[in-house]
Amino acid sequence: MKNVTNFKKHWFSVFHGTRDENVHFQNSAQLTKTLIDKDVDFRAFYAADDDHSMSLVPNNYRNLYKKLTKQLKICFNLE
């Protein structure tokens, strides 16, 4: 990623399963490093031992939806 200037206008979230067979964890690590270097506001969640579907670990979907719901409430001033 060379240009992340537009990311500063939006909230950005990274969700990644560490056993993802489609996207290697190194890609998410490099992305978060770039976001930090460019001072982009974001959150990251890494699901240990979960794959691309993020469905192997019990309660993982529940945890993800709680995080997304909380962020939407903040965005729309519902908290």
Phi, psi and omega per residue, in radians:
M1 nan 2.154 -3.128
K2 -1.855 -0.530 -3.062
N3 -2.230 1.845 3.122
V4 -2.019 0.392 -3.079
T5 -1.107 -0.637 3.138
N6 -1.208 -0.337 3.120
F7 -1.171 -0.406 -3.123
K8 -1.192 -0.290 -3.139
K9 -1.516 -0.173 -3.012
H10 -2.293 2.797 3.018
W11 -1.510 2.388 -3.054
F12 -2.180 2.376 3.095
S13 -2.200 2.464 3.073
V14 -2.047 2.133 3.043
F15 -2.107 2.225 -3.081
H16 -2.593 2.307 3.006
G17 -1.521 2.300 -3.041
T18 -1.236 -0.250 3.072
R19 -1.840 0.409 -3.122
D20 -1.073 2.166 -3.122
E21 -1.527 -0.174 -3.123
N22 -1.757 -0.674 -3.114
V23 -2.153 2.045 -3.113
H24 -1.233 2.552 -3.113
F25 -1.009 -0.560 3.141
Q26 -1.004 -0.600 3.121
N27 -1.117 -0.746 3.099
S28 -1.177 -0.671 3.109
A29 -1.093 -0.759 3.116
Q30 -1.150 -0.684 3.110
L31 -1.074 -0.842 -3.127
T32 -1.135 -0.604 3.079
K33 -1.089 -0.767 3.112
T34 -1.111 -0.751 3.128
L35 -1.081 -0.694 3.100
I36 -1.154 -0.799 3.135
D37 -1.025 -0.620 -3.097
K38 -1.630 0.115 3.097
D39 1.026 0.746 3.085
V40 -1.602 2.330 3.142
D41 -1.360 2.155 -3.123
F42 -2.736 2.895 3.009
R43 -2.140 2.619 3.107
A44 -2.291 2.444 3.083
F45 -2.318 2.160 3.133
Y46 -2.039 2.071 -3.127
A47 -1.551 1.902 -3.122
A48 -1.132 2.342 3.090
D49 1.070 0.446 3.088
D50 -1.992 2.699 -3.057
D51 -1.717 -2.854 -3.071
H52 -1.092 -0.585 -3.119
S53 -1.351 -0.232 -3.125
M54 0.988 0.610 -3.064
S55 -2.120 0.038 -3.105
L56 -1.366 -0.649 -3.079
V57 -1.471 2.224 3.130
P58 -0.985 2.447 3.114
N59 1.200 0.161 -3.118
N60 -1.149 -0.779 3.115
Y61 -1.047 -0.756 3.141
R62 -1.022 -0.766 3.134
N63 -1.112 -0.777 3.134
L64 -1.091 -0.809 -3.128
Y65 -1.137 -0.610 3.065
K66 -1.088 -0.741 3.135
K67 -1.133 -0.770 -3.140
L68 -1.173 -0.706 3.112
T69 -1.107 -0.744 3.117
K70 -1.065 -0.747 3.142
Q71 -1.139 -0.701 3.100
L72 -1.116 -0.694 3.098
K73 -1.082 -0.688 3.100
I74 -1.152 -0.790 -3.102
C75 -1.061 -0.635 -3.083
F76 -1.796 0.276 3.119
N77 0.924 0.829 -3.134
L78 -1.787 -0.018 3.139
E79 -1.681 nan nan
